[in-house]
Amino acid sequence: MTTHPDAPAPSAATGSPGARQAFLLLRTVFTVAPILFGLDKFVGLLTDWEQYLTPQIDALIPGTAHQAMLAVGIVEILAGILVAVAPRIGGYVVAAWLAGIIVNLLLIGDFYDVALRDFGLLVGALALARLAPPSSLRGRRARTS
């Protein structure tokens, strides 16, 4: 059997029913979770989000840590919406966002467990992006015709 390392991975649309179910599960979670966590930055029911902002990054950005967390909330909400409408792109955006969160947590030095959890989420976001069917206007027109 010959393998081609540059061959694209089969998407959920062309793969097995299990791949389709995995894609739908990941898409749902990576749509809902960022939106809920983003909204919670405005109400603070789950935790005190400002404790997760490293002083090094807080010193680099304008405004207060609270204002930074509000901006983070907006980015997370937008990332969740992007996953809903364009999961291939959104998966990579969420993975990059999680990489930034991991770096921030490692700089704090007290949240290695959360950083490890977020690494697992990063891998899940990459899996979502790989399972997502390619999106193109030409492909959408062909399906609707």
NUVEX-40851 format. One line per 3 residues: number of its first residue (from 1); for each residue x, y, z of C-alpha. Coordinates in nm, 2 decimals, decimal comma. Layout:
NUM) X/Y/Z; ... $
//
This chain:
1) 0,00/0,00/0,00; 0,14/0,34/-0,10; 0,07/0,64/0,11 $
4) 0,08/1,00/0,00; 0,18/1,24/0,27; 0,05/1,54/0,08 $
7) -0,29/1,39/0,01; -0,57/1,57/0,18; -0,75/1,40/0,47 $
10) -1,10/1,27/0,39; -1,35/1,52/0,51; -1,65/1,44/0,72 $
13) -1,87/1,49/0,41; -1,69/1,21/0,22; -1,58/1,00/0,52 $
16) -1,75/0,74/0,74; -2,06/0,80/0,94; -1,83/0,81/1,25 $
19) -1,62/1,09/1,10; -1,94/1,29/1,02; -2,06/1,24/1,38 $
22) -1,72/1,34/1,52; -1,73/1,65/1,30; -2,08/1,75/1,41 $
25) -1,99/1,70/1,78; -1,67/1,90/1,75; -1,84/2,18/1,55 $
28) -2,12/2,20/1,81; -1,88/2,21/2,11; -1,64/2,46/1,94 $
31) -1,94/2,68/1,85; -2,12/2,68/2,19; -1,83/2,68/2,43 $
34) -1,64/2,99/2,30; -1,97/3,18/2,28; -2,07/3,09/2,63 $
37) -1,72/3,16/2,77; -1,71/3,49/2,58; -2,05/3,59/2,72 $
40) -1,93/3,50/3,07; -1,65/3,75/3,04; -1,93/4,02/3,06 $
43) -2,12/3,87/3,36; -1,85/3,67/3,55; -2,07/3,38/3,67 $
46) -1,81/3,10/3,61; -1,49/3,26/3,75; -1,29/3,57/3,80 $
49) -1,14/3,58/3,44; -0,89/3,85/3,53; -0,69/3,61/3,74 $
52) -0,59/3,43/3,41; -0,43/3,73/3,25; -0,05/3,73/3,31 $
55) 0,10/4,06/3,43; 0,34/4,06/3,13; 0,05/4,06/2,88 $
58) -0,16/4,30/3,09; 0,14/4,55/3,09; 0,15/4,53/2,70 $
61) -0,21/4,60/2,63; -0,39/4,93/2,69; -0,66/4,96/2,95 $
64) -0,74/4,75/3,26; -0,74/4,37/3,29; -1,12/4,39/3,30 $
67) -1,13/4,57/2,97; -0,89/4,32/2,83; -1,12/4,04/2,94 $
70) -1,41/4,21/2,77; -1,21/4,22/2,45; -1,12/3,85/2,49 $
73) -1,49/3,78/2,53; -1,57/3,95/2,20; -1,30/3,76/2,03 $
76) -1,43/3,43/2,17; -1,79/3,50/2,07; -1,67/3,58/1,71 $
79) -1,46/3,27/1,70; -1,76/3,06/1,80; -1,97/3,22/1,53 $
82) -1,68/3,16/1,28; -1,68/2,79/1,37; -2,05/2,77/1,31 $
85) -2,04/2,92/0,96; -1,69/2,82/0,84; -1,56/2,53/1,06 $
88) -1,25/2,47/0,85; -1,12/2,82/0,91; -1,28/2,85/1,25 $
91) -1,11/2,54/1,38; -0,77/2,68/1,29; -0,86/3,02/1,44 $
94) -0,97/2,86/1,77; -0,66/2,65/1,77; -0,44/2,96/1,74 $
97) -0,65/3,13/2,01; -0,60/2,84/2,24; -0,22/2,84/2,17 $
100) -0,22/3,20/2,29; -0,41/3,11/2,60; -0,17/2,83/2,67 $
103) 0,13/3,07/2,64; -0,04/3,31/2,87; -0,11/3,04/3,13 $
106) 0,24/2,91/3,12; 0,37/3,26/3,18; 0,16/3,29/3,49 $
109) 0,30/2,96/3,62; 0,01/2,86/3,84; -0,23/2,71/3,59 $
112) -0,04/2,42/3,43; -0,35/2,20/3,47; -0,56/2,45/3,27 $
115) -0,29/2,49/3,01; -0,28/2,11/2,96; -0,66/2,10/2,93 $
118) -0,64/2,38/2,68; -0,38/2,18/2,48; -0,63/1,90/2,45 $
121) -0,89/2,15/2,33; -0,64/2,28/2,08; -0,59/1,93/1,94 $
124) -0,97/1,90/1,92; -0,99/2,23/1,73; -0,73/2,10/1,48 $
127) -0,93/1,78/1,44; -1,24/1,99/1,36; -1,05/2,19/1,10 $
130) -0,92/1,87/0,94; -1,27/1,70/0,94; -1,45/2,00/0,80 $
133) -1,56/1,98/0,44; -1,39/2,23/0,21; -1,61/2,53/0,16 $
136) -1,62/2,71/-0,17; -1,88/2,91/-0,35; -1,85/2,68/-0,65 $
139) -1,92/2,37/-0,44; -2,22/2,54/-0,28; -2,37/2,64/-0,61 $
142) -2,32/2,28/-0,74; -2,50/2,14/-0,44; -2,80/2,38/-0,47 $
145) -2,84/2,33/-0,84 $
//
